[in-house]
């Protein structure tokens, strides 16, 4: 006799992820300007917490290999056992902080205009 597989309902797939069970209010998107905000705290990566948002990024095999080598080097040389996602979040925080601080003179703008 064949068993039927039970699949989750749409309500299970699209449930709110906030602790109270309610959908989180939409966040306003801040416009990017060349003037840094004086009261803004330094950008920090999220670290080891539960992440409610997901983003897929496609990389080349060489980029993935470089990322893995970096992860292993951090473990071997510095005793830091981190996953690839943590390395990417740290790198993202550094790039975004540099962009906020330096704007047109940031490494991000320089690299993107070189393409």
Secondary structure, DSSP 4 states (H G I P E B T S, - for coil): -PPPPPPPPHHHHT---STTSSPPPPPPPPPP-SSPPTTPPPP----SS-----------HHHHHHHHHHHHHHHHHH-----HHHHHHHHHHHHHHHHHHHGGGSHHHHHHHH-
